[in-house]
Amino acid sequence: MVPLSWYIVLSAIVFSIGVFGFLARRNLIIVFMSLELMLNSVNISLAAFSHYLQSMRGQILVFFIITVAAAEAAIGLAILIAFYRNNPTIKVDEINLLKG
C-alpha cells in the first residue's frame, strides 16, 4: 500500500510544474496545459484523501472537476482558435485586443 504522503508529494510536484509553466511560458497553449496540470494535481490530492478517509465524496468531486476541466479546455481552445483567425499570434505578451 502506498502511503498518503507519497500522493501529496506527487500532487505538490505536479502543481509546481503547472505553476512554473503558467508563470514562465508566454504561449497560450502551454498556459492552458499548465492550468490542466494544476487541476489534475488537485484531483490527485482529493482522490488520495478520499481513499485514505474511506469516503466517496472526494472521488465524486474529482469527477465534477474533470468535467469542468474538459469544458474549460474545449471553450478555451475554441476562443484561442477564434482569436488566432483574426490575429495570427498565440503569445500572451502580444495579445492586446482588449486594451482600451
C-alpha positions, 0 to 999 in steps of 0.5 A: 500500500502506498502511503498518503504522503507519497500522493501529496508529494506527487500532487505538490510536484505536479502543481509546481510544474503547472505553476512554473509553466503558467508563470514562465511560458508566454504561449497560450497553449502551454498556459492552458496545459499548465492550468490542466496540470494544476487541476489534475494535481488537485484531483490527485490530492482529493482522490488520495484523501478520499481513499485514505478517509474511506469516503466517496465524496472526494472521488465524486468531486474529482469527477465534477472537476474533470468535467469542468476541466474538459469544458474549460479546455474545449471553450478555451481552445475554441476562443484561442482558435477564434482569436488566432483567425483574426490575429495570427499570434498565440503569445500572451505578451502580444495579445492586446485586443482588449486594451482600451 
